[in-house]
Amino acid sequence: MVVAISIWFSLYYVYPYCVTYRHLKKIPGPIVAKFSNIWVGLGARRGQKFAVVDSAHRKYGQVVRIGFNHVSIADERALKIVYGHGNGFLKEETSHYYEAFIARTPGMFSVRDRAEHTRKRKIISHAFSPKSVAAFEPFMAENLQRWTSQLDRIAASQPQLDGKQFARYNAMPWFSYLAFDIIGDLAFGYPFGMVNKGKDEIETQLVPGGPISYAPAVEVLNRRGEVCSTLGLLPALRPWAKRLPDPFFTKGIAAVENLTGIAVAAVASRLDVTEKGMVELRNDILARLLQAKDASGRPMERDELIAEALTQLIAGSDTISNTACGIFYWILHGERSAPGTIIPRLQDELDQAIGSGAEAASYSEVKDLPFLRRCIDEAMRLHSTSAIGLPRLVADNGGVEFDSFYFPPGTVLSVPSYTIHHMREIWGDDVEEFKPDRWLNLSARQKTAFNPFSYGPRACVGQNVAIMELQLIIGTLFHRYEFVLYQSIMKSHEGFSKKPEECHAGIRLRNQD
């Protein structure tokens, strides 16, 4: 038995290391990572993939082997090489990773065929044109007003701590409630009602026409991201995931089904009332997807609409809520570290632009505010919601060189956003400090390294909507309220995106007289 196990181990791990991937033998990295994806997969299982990869770069250097055929390059120059237009790199062949994110039909994020991705992106990009983005503001405004009503209620509750008249609350769930309601309004035609309920709860329908149940959407989304990222890196576990004794996998697979059910229920509801003529035409994302056709005149079918609605649900809720909370924390942390240097400047800028007593900021008031935008960009650098390095396969085009390294066709490469956002040699000795004014004089290297929405043809198609939403949320918060931060650090847990675990703060209404 021992001999048989030794032979199997040698054939499965050692032979590929010595023969198939011998060209990577000289690239440094954790010893286990040179033989398998177990090292990086366990990092994903713990929700800390960004941290273990960053730690490996700090220990081993700029180019690190993090899997048996996967090399991470912590250098901003590699962004163009790995993710740029026309580089010949493939997403479709790294199917082990991206297949884990497919529920029924591939959406724009998970589709691997390049031609199909181009078709989808052309259709979907129309929904995010500048004209479309401007039309989304009324939906955001209505949800922001409901949100501030709830925050007003919290601020008026029993004051706590030192008699400073601040009401203590955990801000993180409230960012999630708002983000889910906004994307529900934009992508499905109605808010999910999480802000009004103050509760993590959404209707779900596992099959069209099936029974309606309720699911904790934020929890489901977190579990889905964690399990899909892990199974993408450890594909051998995928067929057995439902049977594994670890509840991380069984609950994660159930979360994937529930999240798809949320999209099924929302799309079915919208299509049913639209077909019956029971709803007026709305200028939102789903309406534009329903109207859109590809070059051959073919519209999206229902399964494809569900897949794209699910993509928008994930991108428009998880990433926005995580990023908004990260920005909120870092503004408060920056003010605490250097009193009088952040919040007074921000509030002065907002007060000059937004009317006194306004329930929510308007986009025309905040879209061109320079210090607000610098705060947002600096916080996105420090928090890096999209922290992971998305894998790409070197195509059969003669391979690629990076400095003294050569990567032949078939090698998987990635660039870790979190790491390049925290490199001292790029950002300086104050890299871990919140300094919005660093954005006044960025070097060419810093401009290239800043990568909050990915890069190239697969960069986030909705980034203009995201920035608009963040400007409205952060502008509204710091114009209407005063805050105090009650935690020393913000811990994060990574599923697909990096999520703050909590953010405890004190809140009270500002006296704007």
PAMI-658057 format. One record per residue (C-alpha): residue in one letter; x, y, z. Coordinates in steps of 0.25 Angstrom, whole numbers, plus 5000, padded with zeros to 4 digits. Example, Ala and Ser with C-alpha at 12.3 -4.5 7.8 and 13.67 -1.06 7.14 Angstrom:
<recs>
 resn   px   py   pz
    a 5049 4982 5031
    s 5055 4996 5029
</recs>
This chain:
<recs>
 resn   px   py   pz
    m 5000 5000 5000
    v 5011 5010 5004
    v 5018 5006 4991
    a 5006 5009 4983
    i 5003 5022 4989
    s 5017 5026 4987
    i 5016 5023 4972
    w 5003 5030 4971
    f 5009 5042 4978
    s 5021 5042 4969
    l 5013 5041 4956
    y 5002 5052 4960
    y 5011 5062 4967
    v 5026 5060 4964
    y 5026 5056 4950
    p 5019 5068 4945
    y 5028 5077 4954
    c 5040 5070 4948
    v 5035 5069 4933
    t 5023 5076 4929
    y 5026 5089 4937
    r 5041 5088 4938
    h 5042 5102 4931
    l 5036 5108 4944
    k 5046 5101 4954
    k 5055 5113 4956
    i 5043 5122 4960
    p 5043 5124 4975
    g 5030 5121 4983
    p 5025 5113 4994
    i 5030 5098 4993
    v 5016 5092 4993
    a 5011 5102 4982
    k 5022 5097 4972
    f 5015 5083 4972
    s 5000 5087 4973
    n 4989 5098 4975
    i 4987 5093 4990
    w 4995 5104 4996
    v 4987 5115 4989
    g 4974 5108 4990
    l 4975 5107 5005
    g 4977 5122 5005
    a 4964 5124 4998
    r 4957 5114 5007
    r 4962 5123 5019
    g 4957 5135 5011
    q 4971 5141 5011
    k 4976 5138 4997
    f 4980 5152 4995
    a 4988 5152 5008
    v 4995 5139 5006
    v 4999 5143 4991
    d 5004 5157 4996
    s 5012 5150 5007
    a 5018 5141 4997
    h 5023 5153 4989
    r 5029 5160 5001
    k 5037 5147 5004
    y 5040 5142 4990
    g 5040 5155 4981
    q 5033 5161 4969
    v 5031 5148 4961
    v 5025 5136 4970
    r 5020 5122 4967
    i 5007 5121 4974
    g 5002 5108 4967
    f 5008 5096 4959
    n 5006 5104 4946
    h 5002 5118 4952
    v 5011 5130 4953
    s 5008 5143 4960
    i 5015 5155 4955
    a 5015 5167 4965
    d 5018 5178 4955
    e 5009 5188 4949
    r 5016 5186 4935
    a 5010 5172 4935
    l 4996 5178 4935
    k 4997 5181 4920
    i 5004 5168 4917
    v 4994 5159 4924
    y 4981 5166 4922
    g 4983 5176 4911
    h 4976 5177 4897
    g 4981 5168 4886
    n 4991 5161 4895
    g 4986 5147 4891
    f 4985 5142 4905
    l 4973 5133 4908
    k 4962 5133 4918
    e 4955 5121 4912
    e 4966 5111 4914
    t 4967 5114 4929
    s 4954 5107 4930
    h 4956 5100 4943
    y 4956 5114 4950
    y 4944 5121 4943
    e 4935 5109 4941
    a 4933 5109 4956
    f 4926 5122 4955
    i 4916 5117 4945
    a 4902 5114 4950
    r 4894 5110 4938
    t 4898 5118 4926
    p 4911 5126 4926
    g 4910 5141 4928
    m 4920 5152 4923
    f 4929 5149 4935
    s 4930 5134 4934
    v 4929 5132 4918
    r 4942 5127 4913
    d 4940 5127 4898
    r 4946 5140 4893
    a 4936 5143 4882
    e 4924 5140 4891
    h 4930 5150 4901
    t 4931 5160 4890
    r 4917 5158 4886
    k 4912 5159 4901
    r 4920 5171 4904
    k 4915 5179 4892
    i 4901 5177 4896
    i 4903 5180 4911
    s 4912 5192 4909
    h 4900 5199 4903
    a 4894 5198 4916
    f 4905 5205 4922
    s 4907 5217 4912
    p 4909 5231 4918
    k 4894 5234 4914
    s 4889 5221 4921
    v 4897 5224 4933
    a 4891 5238 4935
    a 4877 5232 4934
    f 4880 5223 4946
    e 4881 5234 4956
    p 4866 5235 4959
    f 4866 5221 4964
    m 4879 5223 4972
    a 4873 5236 4978
    e 4860 5229 4983
    n 4868 5218 4990
    l 4878 5228 4996
    q 4866 5235 5002
    r 4861 5223 5008
    w 4874 5219 5013
    t 4877 5233 5020
    s 4863 5232 5027
    q 4868 5219 5033
    l 4881 5225 5037
    d 4874 5237 5043
    r 4866 5228 5051
    i 4879 5221 5056
    a 4885 5234 5059
    a 4873 5239 5067
    s 4874 5226 5076
    q 4880 5225 5090
    p 4893 5232 5090
    q 4905 5224 5095
    l 4919 5225 5099
    d 4925 5237 5107
    g 4912 5246 5105
    k 4916 5250 5092
    q 4902 5248 5086
    f 4907 5238 5076
    a 4899 5226 5073
    r 4907 5213 5071
    y 4904 5204 5059
    n 4911 5194 5050
    a 4912 5202 5037
    m 4915 5189 5028
    p 4901 5183 5027
    w 4895 5196 5024
    f 4904 5198 5012
    s 4900 5184 5007
    y 4885 5187 5009
    l 4887 5200 5001
    a 4895 5194 4990
    f 4885 5182 4988
    d 4873 5191 4987
    i 4880 5200 4977
    i 4884 5188 4968
    g 4870 5182 4970
    d 4864 5195 4965
    l 4874 5197 4953
    a 4875 5182 4948
    f 4861 5176 4952
    g 4852 5188 4953
    y 4849 5189 4968
    p 4858 5190 4980
    f 4859 5177 4989
    g 4854 5184 5001
    m 4866 5182 5010
    v 4867 5196 5014
    n 4853 5197 5019
    k 4854 5184 5026
    g 4867 5187 5032
    k 4869 5172 5029
    d 4877 5163 5020
    e 4866 5156 5013
    i 4862 5154 4998
    e 4852 5146 4990
    t 4858 5134 4983
    q 4852 5124 4973
    l 4861 5112 4970
    v 4853 5109 4957
    p 4844 5118 4948
    g 4830 5116 4953
    g 4834 5109 4965
    p 4831 5113 4980
    i 4836 5126 4985
    s 4845 5125 4998
    y 4854 5135 5005
    a 4869 5135 5006
    p 4879 5144 5013
    a 4885 5150 5001
    v 4898 5156 5007
    e 4901 5143 5014
    v 4898 5135 5001
    l 4907 5144 4992
    n 4918 5143 5002
    r 4918 5128 5003
    r 4916 5127 4988
    g 4929 5136 4985
    e 4937 5128 4995
    v 4933 5114 4990
    c 4934 5117 4975
    s 4948 5124 4977
    t 4953 5111 4985
    l 4947 5101 4975
    g 4952 5109 4964
    l 4966 5107 4969
    l 4964 5092 4974
    p 4955 5087 4962
    a 4957 5072 4966
    l 4948 5075 4978
    r 4937 5081 4970
    p 4929 5068 4967
    w 4930 5064 4982
    a 4927 5077 4988
    k 4913 5074 4992
    r 4918 5061 4999
    l 4930 5067 5006
    p 4928 5067 5022
    d 4933 5082 5022
    p 4921 5091 5023
    f 4929 5101 5016
    f 4926 5094 5003
    t 4912 5088 5005
    k 4907 5102 5010
    g 4915 5109 4998
    i 4908 5100 4988
    a 4894 5103 4994
    a 4898 5118 4993
    v 4901 5117 4978
    e 4887 5111 4976
    n 4880 5121 4985
    l 4888 5133 4978
    t 4883 5128 4964
    g 4869 5126 4970
    i 4869 5141 4974
    a 4872 5145 4959
    v 4862 5135 4954
    a 4851 5141 4963
    a 4855 5155 4960
    v 4856 5153 4945
    a 4843 5145 4944
    s 4835 5155 4952
    r 4840 5166 4943
    l 4838 5159 4930
    d 4824 5154 4934
    v 4819 5168 4937
    t 4825 5174 4925
    e 4819 5163 4916
    k 4805 5166 4922
    g 4807 5181 4920
    m 4806 5183 4935
    v 4818 5192 4936
    e 4822 5205 4930
    l 4835 5205 4922
    r 4847 5207 4931
    n 4860 5213 4926
    d 4868 5203 4934
    i 4879 5192 4932
    l 4869 5180 4930
    a 4860 5188 4920
    r 4873 5191 4912
    l 4877 5177 4912
    l 4863 5173 4908
    q 4863 5183 4896
    a 4877 5179 4892
    k 4881 5170 4880
    d 4894 5165 4875
    a 4900 5168 4861
    s 4891 5157 4855
    g 4878 5163 4861
    r 4877 5152 4872
    p 4872 5156 4886
    m 4876 5150 4899
    e 4869 5138 4903
    r 4863 5136 4917
    d 4874 5128 4922
    e 4884 5138 4917
    l 4877 5149 4923
    i 4877 5142 4936
    a 4892 5140 4935
    e 4895 5154 4932
    a 4885 5159 4943
    l 4893 5150 4953
    t 4906 5156 4948
    q 4900 5170 4950
    l 4894 5166 4964
    i 4908 5161 4969
    a 4916 5173 4963
    g 4906 5183 4967
    s 4904 5179 4981
    d 4916 5172 4987
    t 4927 5180 4981
    i 4919 5194 4983
    s 4916 5191 4998
    n 4930 5186 5001
    t 4936 5197 4994
    a 4927 5208 5000
    c 4930 5202 5014
    g 4945 5202 5011
    i 4944 5217 5007
    f 4936 5220 5019
    y 4946 5213 5028
    w 4958 5219 5022
    i 4953 5234 5022
    l 4950 5232 5037
    h 4963 5225 5040
    g 4971 5236 5032
    e 4964 5247 5040
    r 4967 5239 5053
    s 4982 5238 5049
    a 4983 5253 5045
    p 4972 5261 5052
    g 4966 5272 5044
    t 4973 5268 5031
    i 4962 5260 5024
    i 4947 5261 5029
    p 4947 5277 5030
    r 4953 5278 5016
    l 4943 5268 5011
    q 4931 5274 5018
    d 4935 5288 5014
    e 4935 5284 4999
    l 4922 5276 5000
    d 4915 5288 5008
    q 4919 5297 4996
    a 4913 5288 4986
    i 4901 5282 4993
    g 4889 5289 4998
    s 4887 5290 5013
    g 4878 5279 5019
    a 4878 5271 5006
    e 4874 5257 5009
    a 4883 5252 4998
    a 4894 5258 4989
    s 4891 5259 4974
    y 4901 5254 4963
    s 4902 5268 4957
    e 4906 5273 4971
    v 4917 5263 4974
    k 4922 5257 4961
    d 4933 5268 4959
    l 4938 5270 4974
    p 4953 5267 4974
    f 4955 5264 4988
    l 4944 5255 4989
    r 4949 5247 4977
    r 4963 5247 4983
    c 4958 5241 4996
    i 4950 5230 4988
    d 4962 5227 4979
    e 4972 5226 4991
    a 4962 5217 4999
    m 4960 5208 4987
    r 4975 5207 4987
    l 4977 5203 5001
    h 4964 5194 5002
    s 4966 5188 4988
    t 4952 5181 4988
    s 4956 5174 4975
    a 4969 5168 4981
    i 4972 5155 4974
    g 4980 5153 4962
    l 4970 5147 4951
    p 4977 5136 4944
    r 4980 5137 4929
    l 4987 5126 4920
    v 4998 5129 4911
    a 4993 5126 4897
    d 5000 5118 4886
    n 5007 5130 4881
    g 5022 5127 4884
    g 5020 5130 4899
    v 5024 5143 4906
    e 5036 5149 4913
    f 5036 5158 4925
    d 5049 5163 4930
    s 5058 5151 4930
    f 5047 5141 4931
    y 5041 5133 4919
    f 5027 5127 4920
    p 5023 5117 4909
    p 5009 5115 4904
    g 5001 5108 4914
    t 5006 5116 4926
    v 4996 5123 4935
    l 4999 5137 4939
    s 4992 5147 4948
    v 4995 5161 4954
    p 4991 5163 4969
    s 4984 5176 4970
    y 4985 5177 4985
    t 5000 5175 4985
    i 5003 5185 4974
    h 4994 5195 4982
    h 5002 5193 4994
    m 5016 5193 4989
    r 5026 5202 4996
    e 5034 5204 4983
    i 5022 5209 4975
    w 5015 5217 4986
    g 5026 5222 4995
    d 5029 5220 5010
    d 5015 5225 5014
    v 5008 5214 5005
    e 5000 5209 5017
    e 4995 5223 5020
    f 4982 5229 5015
    k 4987 5241 5008
    p 4977 5246 4997
    d 4987 5258 4993
    r 4996 5247 4987
    w 4987 5247 4975
    l 4991 5262 4972
    n 5004 5258 4967
    l 5004 5243 4963
    s 5016 5237 4956
    a 5014 5230 4943
    r 5017 5217 4950
    q 5006 5220 4960
    k 4996 5223 4950
    t 4999 5210 4943
    a 4998 5202 4956
    f 4985 5207 4961
    n 4975 5196 4956
    p 4962 5196 4964
    f 4953 5191 4952
    s 4963 5181 4945
    y 4969 5184 4932
    g 4967 5182 4917
    p 4956 5176 4909
    r 4950 5169 4922
    a 4951 5181 4931
    c 4938 5184 4939
    v 4928 5189 4929
    g 4920 5196 4940
    q 4931 5204 4946
    n 4925 5218 4942
    v 4912 5214 4949
    a 4921 5209 4961
    i 4928 5222 4962
    m 4915 5230 4961
    e 4909 5222 4972
    l 4921 5223 4981
    q 4921 5238 4979
    l 4906 5239 4983
    i 4908 5230 4995
    i 4920 5236 5001
    g 4916 5250 4998
    t 4903 5248 5004
    l 4909 5242 5017
    f 4919 5252 5020
    h 4910 5264 5016
    r 4898 5259 5025
    y 4905 5253 5037
    e 4917 5253 5047
    f 4924 5240 5050
    v 4934 5235 5060
    l 4941 5222 5058
    y 4940 5211 5069
    q 4950 5200 5063
    s 4965 5201 5062
    i 4966 5193 5049
    m 4957 5188 5039
    k 4958 5173 5036
    s 4954 5167 5023
    h 4950 5153 5018
    e 4951 5150 5003
    g 4941 5142 4995
    f 4943 5147 4981
    s 4944 5161 4986
    k 4950 5166 4999
    k 4939 5169 5009
    p 4941 5177 5022
    e 4936 5168 5033
    e 4930 5180 5041
    c 4931 5194 5043
    h 4926 5200 5056
    a 4924 5215 5057
    g 4917 5226 5064
    i 4907 5234 5056
    r 4899 5247 5058
    l 4893 5257 5049
    r 4901 5269 5046
    n 4898 5283 5050
    q 4899 5290 5036
    d 4895 5304 5040
</recs>
